[in-house]
Amino acid sequence: MNKKELLQTLKFTLFSISAGVIQIVSFTLLNELLKLKWWPSYLISLILSVLWNFTLNRKFTFQSASNVPVAMLKVFAYYCVFTPLSTLLGNWLVSLGWNDYLVTGINMLINLVTEFLYQKYYVFKDALKK
């Protein structure tokens, strides 16, 4: 891994941690204060996190100013797969008695790794060539 790739991975990780803070805080507020079930709490907090993460990573990690709507559609396609799978699996695990926060944390880790690879090698691959 060269210096540029290492810096990119570090930036993505740090921005994802900030998005994770947004996700876990909003999840906690929805889950504990509003007493929503796991899946709507997870879904709303995931959406907030995605918006934050996409914006920061597009601008600072991948430094891509080209065709934002196309990049957004590509990320939307990722979440069209990830969101239903993680929501259904997570809801099933919670119904089996798994801890809400453990399930949310597992989903966040899977999201971190798969979204980084997806954005790096698909969404912003042209920005990497520069």
N, C-alpha and C positions, 0 to 999 in steps of 0.2 A: 504494500500500500504506500503510495507516494504522499508527500506532504499535503498536497491539495485535497486528495481523497480523505486523508486523516482529518483535516480541518473541516471538510464537508460533513463527515460522519459526526464529529464533535458538535458542530453547529446544529445539525438535525437532532441530535440527542438532547442538547440543551433546550432547544425550542420545543421539542416533544415533552420534555419534563415540565416546561411552563404550561403547555397544553394539558398535560396530565394533572397539574395542580388545578387548573380551571375545571377539568372534568370531575375530579374527586370532590372538590368543594361544592360544585353545583349538584353533583349526585347526592352528597351528604345533605345539603339543604332540602332537596326534593324528597329524599328518602326519609329523613329524620323529622324535618319541620312540617312538610306538607303531607307526610305519610303516604306518598305515592307507592305503588307496587314497584318491584325491581325494574321491570322492563321499561315503563315510561321514564323513570328516573334515569336509567342508563341511556335511553335513546336521546333524551333532551340534552343530557350532559355530553354525550358523544358529539352531537351536532355543534354545540358551542365550542368544543375542543377542536373539531375539524376546521371550523372557520378560522380560528386563531392560528392553528398550526399551518394550514395551507398558505395563509397570507404571509406569515413570517418566513417560511421555508422557500416560497417562490421568490421573495425579494432578497433575502440575505444568504440562504444556504445555496440555492441553485442559481441565484442572480439572473433570473429569467424575466425579461420584460416582454417577451414575444408572446403574442396571442393568448392572453389571459383566459378568455372564454373557452378556448380549446383545452387549455390545461385544466380549467375547472371541470369541464365535461369528462375529462379522463379521470380525474380524482372522484367525480361523482360516480363513474362506472365502477371504480374500485369499491366505493361504499355501497353500491347497489348489490354487491356480492358480500362484502364483509359485514355490513349492518344486519341483514336478516340472519346470516349464519351465527354471528356472535350473540344476537339478541335471543334467538331460539335456543341455542345451546346454553347460554347463560341463564335464561329463564328456567330451562329444564334442570340445570344443576342447582339453582336456588330452590326449586320445588322438591329436590331430593334432600334438602337440608344444608346445602353448602352455604357458607357465609357470604352475604351480599358483597362485602368488600373484597373478599378473596376472588370471587368470580369476576368482579369488575377489574381487579388488578391483573388477573390472568388475561382478560380480553385486552387490556391496555398494553401489556407486554407483546402479545401476538400482533396487535395493531402497529406498535412501534417498529418491529422488525419487518413485517410484510409491507407496510406503507413506505418505509425507507427504500426498500428494494424496488418497489413499484414506481415511486416517484423518480428515483435516480436513473433507473434503466428504461423507463417508458415515458413518463410524463415530461421530464426535463432532460431527456437524453441529448437533445440537440444543444442545449445550453452547456453540456459537459464538453462538447467538441471544441468550444471556443477557448 
